[in-house]
Amino acid sequence: MEIELFPDLSSCIHTTAKKEYEGTMKRLFESETENEELQEKVEMLRMFLESTDAIKLRNEYEPYLIEGKNVKFTLRPAGDRTEYWWEVIEK
């Protein structure tokens, strides 16, 4: 499973990931059956939020957003942590 997140100038990567986490938690609680995919997504987002330096990341990618480009973060499980990378996407 991979998660793609798209921060912008009004919502940094930490805020974007937190909103995705909260939305996924809500869907998980509303689900009438056990949903392993949602559980995995929640865990990946939780680990990302707890283990990354949001300010450092924002300082790395924000100049591209200021230039009018898009940035995409990709998260995926990597054992007991969440691996991530980001890339600049031309509009």
Secondary structure as UniProt FT lines:
FT   STRAND          3..5
FT   TURN            9..10
FT   HELIX           13..30
FT   HELIX           36..51
FT   HELIX           54..66
FT   TURN            67..68
FT   STRAND          70..78
FT   TURN            79..80
FT   STRAND          81..89
//
